[in-house]
């Protein structure tokens, strides 16, 4: 059943939108009429989508990209915090300290940095929407992905905190917790880890970028009006709470 959304006159930012889940979200928002900016160090070749080379841990780059966007539009309506990476699949005992910090910085601190600098420009939005991409790893903890799991758990808690802070505004803040999704990010994990993820799924398959984008589109719409601070699972039945 095809579902259509109309985001005409809305402006949207998708971090990490050059590839994978973020790219599909950017494509879907743009096709629905939104003016979309992808913030990603990697180039973005989605037709009709603007691009700014932004490291989400760098406040100066975020501020520069935000100000350039606001020079063209009245405000920011939609923010999808999607940027992230898993890091290597290793035990806690083997984890490199610098790599741990980088995984947490990108996946968690990046959500904080972008949100704190973009939220003020969202307060004028008639129906502001923030969607943070978390992970089932943040709810259940994935062996050999301790930094990623910890960071995504932080994203879930951050989402709940920010949602409560903004409850008296028109901004709704929610998160999505997918299980393994078929994207290039899986190449960062060992084959054994990916196979374990699939085996744990009652549906016995990976999720797709379209399935994630479908949920994000609803969360970005005015149909999502009473949900805020929530975590929406996309786990193929794997989630246990």
C-alpha positions as CSV (number, residue, x, y, z in Angstrom):
1,X,0.0,0.0,0.0
2,X,1.8,3.2,-1.1
3,X,1.7,6.0,1.4
4,X,2.4,9.6,0.4
5,X,3.5,12.6,2.5
6,X,3.5,16.3,1.6
7,X,6.5,18.1,3.0
8,X,6.2,21.1,0.6
9,X,7.6,24.3,2.2
10,X,9.4,22.2,4.9
11,X,13.2,22.2,5.3
12,X,15.1,19.1,6.5
13,X,18.6,18.2,7.6
14,X,19.8,14.6,7.3
15,X,23.2,13.9,8.9
16,X,25.2,11.1,7.4
17,X,22.8,11.2,4.4
18,X,25.3,10.4,1.6
19,X,24.9,6.7,1.9
20,X,22.8,3.9,3.3
21,X,19.8,4.7,5.5
22,X,20.4,8.4,5.6
23,X,20.5,8.6,1.8
24,X,17.2,6.8,1.5
25,X,15.6,9.1,4.0
26,X,17.0,12.2,2.2
27,X,15.6,10.8,-1.1
28,X,12.2,10.2,0.4
29,X,11.9,13.6,2.0
30,X,13.0,15.3,-1.2
31,X,10.5,13.4,-3.3
32,X,7.8,14.5,-0.8
33,X,8.6,18.1,-1.5
34,X,11.0,19.0,1.3
35,X,14.0,21.2,0.8
36,X,16.7,18.8,2.0
37,X,20.3,19.4,3.1
38,X,22.6,16.4,3.7
39,X,25.4,17.0,6.2
40,X,28.1,14.5,5.6
41,X,31.9,14.5,5.1
42,X,31.3,12.3,2.0
43,X,29.9,13.8,-1.2
44,X,26.1,13.4,-1.8
45,X,24.8,12.9,-5.4
46,X,21.1,12.7,-4.7
47,X,19.4,14.9,-7.3
48,X,17.8,18.0,-5.8
49,X,19.4,17.6,-2.4
50,X,21.9,20.1,-1.1
51,X,25.1,19.0,0.6
52,X,27.5,20.4,3.2
53,X,30.7,18.7,4.3
54,X,30.0,18.4,8.0
55,X,31.7,16.3,10.7
56,X,28.9,16.1,13.4
57,X,31.5,16.3,16.1
58,X,32.7,19.7,14.9
59,X,30.7,22.6,16.2
60,X,32.3,25.1,13.8
61,X,31.3,23.1,10.8
62,X,27.8,22.5,12.1
63,X,27.3,26.2,12.8
64,X,28.6,27.2,9.3
65,X,26.3,24.8,7.6
66,X,23.3,25.8,9.7
67,X,23.9,29.5,9.0
68,X,24.2,28.9,5.3
69,X,20.9,27.0,5.4
70,X,19.2,29.7,7.3
71,X,20.3,32.3,4.8
72,X,18.0,30.5,2.3
73,X,15.0,29.4,4.4
74,X,13.0,30.9,7.3
75,X,13.8,28.1,9.7
76,X,14.4,24.3,10.1
77,X,11.5,22.0,10.3
78,X,13.0,18.5,10.3
79,X,16.2,17.1,11.7
80,X,17.2,13.5,11.2
81,X,20.3,12.6,13.3
82,X,21.5,9.6,11.3
83,X,25.3,9.9,11.2
84,X,27.1,7.0,12.8
85,X,29.4,4.0,12.4
86,X,29.9,0.8,14.3
87,X,33.7,0.5,14.6
88,X,35.4,-2.9,14.6
89,X,33.9,-6.0,16.2
90,X,36.3,-6.6,19.1
91,X,36.1,-7.5,22.8
92,X,36.1,-4.9,25.5
93,X,39.6,-6.2,26.5
94,X,40.9,-5.6,23.0
95,X,39.2,-2.3,22.4
96,X,41.5,0.6,21.5
97,X,40.9,3.6,23.7
98,X,41.1,6.1,20.8
99,X,38.6,4.1,18.7
100,X,36.2,3.9,21.6
101,X,36.2,7.6,21.9
102,X,35.7,8.1,18.2
103,X,32.7,5.7,18.1
104,X,31.1,7.5,21.0
105,X,31.9,10.9,19.7
106,X,30.3,10.3,16.3
107,X,27.3,8.3,17.4
108,X,26.3,10.1,20.6
109,X,28.1,13.4,21.0
110,X,27.4,14.2,17.3
111,X,23.6,13.9,18.0
112,X,24.1,16.3,21.0
113,X,26.2,18.8,19.0
114,X,23.8,19.0,16.0
115,X,20.7,19.1,18.2
116,X,21.9,21.9,20.5
117,X,22.9,24.1,17.5
118,X,19.8,23.3,15.4
119,X,17.0,23.3,17.9
120,X,16.9,27.1,18.3
121,X,16.2,27.4,14.6
122,X,13.4,24.8,14.9
123,X,11.4,26.6,17.6
124,X,9.6,28.7,14.9
125,X,8.5,25.5,13.0
126,X,4.8,24.9,13.0
127,X,5.5,21.2,13.5
128,X,9.2,20.6,14.2
129,X,10.4,17.0,14.1
130,X,13.6,15.4,15.3
131,X,14.3,11.8,14.6
132,X,17.4,10.2,16.1
133,X,18.7,6.9,14.7
134,X,19.5,4.7,17.6
135,X,19.9,0.9,17.3
136,X,18.6,-2.3,18.9
137,X,22.2,-2.6,20.1
138,X,21.5,0.3,22.4
139,X,18.6,-1.6,24.0
140,X,20.1,-5.0,24.3
141,X,23.9,-4.7,24.0
142,X,25.6,-6.4,21.1
143,X,28.7,-8.5,22.0
144,X,31.9,-7.2,20.5
145,X,30.2,-3.9,19.7
146,X,30.4,-2.4,23.2
147,X,31.2,1.2,22.2
148,X,28.5,1.3,19.5
149,X,26.0,-0.3,21.9
150,X,26.8,2.2,24.7
151,X,26.6,5.2,22.4
152,X,23.3,4.1,21.0
153,X,21.9,3.6,24.5
154,X,23.0,7.2,25.1
155,X,21.1,8.3,22.0
156,X,17.9,6.7,23.4
157,X,18.3,8.4,26.8
158,X,19.2,11.7,25.1
159,X,16.1,11.5,22.9
160,X,13.9,11.1,26.0
161,X,15.6,14.0,27.8
162,X,15.4,16.4,24.8
163,X,11.7,15.4,24.2
164,X,10.8,16.4,27.7
165,X,12.7,19.7,27.5
166,X,10.8,20.5,24.3
167,X,7.4,19.2,25.3
168,X,6.0,22.7,25.6
169,X,6.9,23.5,22.0
170,X,5.7,22.2,18.6
171,X,8.8,20.0,18.4
172,X,8.5,16.2,18.7
173,X,11.6,14.2,19.4
174,X,11.7,10.4,18.8
175,X,14.2,7.7,18.0
176,X,14.3,4.6,15.9
177,X,16.0,1.4,17.0
178,X,16.7,-0.8,14.0
179,X,18.2,-4.3,14.2
180,X,20.7,-5.1,11.4
181,X,19.8,-3.3,8.2
182,X,21.3,-4.2,4.8
183,X,23.7,-1.4,4.2
184,X,27.5,-0.9,3.6
185,X,27.9,-0.3,7.4
186,X,27.7,-4.1,7.8
187,X,31.1,-4.4,6.1
188,X,32.6,-2.8,9.2
189,X,31.4,-5.9,11.2
190,X,32.7,-9.4,11.0
191,X,30.7,-12.0,9.0
192,X,30.1,-14.0,12.2
193,X,28.6,-11.0,14.0
194,X,26.2,-10.3,11.0
195,X,25.2,-13.9,10.9
196,X,24.5,-13.9,14.6
197,X,22.2,-10.9,14.2
198,X,20.2,-12.6,11.4
199,X,20.0,-15.8,13.4
200,X,18.5,-13.9,16.4
201,X,15.7,-12.4,14.2
202,X,12.4,-14.2,14.3
203,X,11.9,-13.0,10.6
204,X,15.4,-14.5,9.8
205,X,16.5,-11.6,7.6
206,X,18.1,-8.1,7.6
207,X,15.9,-5.0,7.5
208,X,15.9,-2.7,4.5
209,X,16.6,1.0,4.1
210,X,13.1,1.5,2.8
211,X,11.6,0.0,5.9
212,X,13.6,2.4,8.1
213,X,12.7,5.3,5.8
214,X,9.0,4.5,5.9
215,X,9.0,4.8,9.7
216,X,11.1,8.0,9.7
217,X,8.7,9.6,7.2
218,X,5.8,9.1,9.6
219,X,7.8,10.4,12.5
220,X,8.6,13.5,10.5
221,X,5.0,14.1,9.6
222,X,2.2,15.9,11.5
223,X,0.5,12.5,11.8
224,X,3.0,11.9,14.6
225,X,1.6,14.4,17.1
226,X,1.3,12.6,20.4
227,X,4.4,10.5,20.4
228,X,7.6,12.2,21.8
229,X,10.5,10.7,23.7
230,X,9.6,7.3,22.2
231,X,11.8,4.5,20.8
232,X,10.3,2.8,17.8
233,X,11.7,-0.7,17.2
234,X,12.5,-2.1,13.7
235,X,13.8,-5.4,14.8
236,X,12.0,-8.1,12.8
237,X,10.6,-9.3,16.1
238,X,14.0,-9.5,17.8
239,X,13.4,-6.7,20.4
240,X,12.7,-8.1,23.9
241,X,11.5,-4.9,25.5
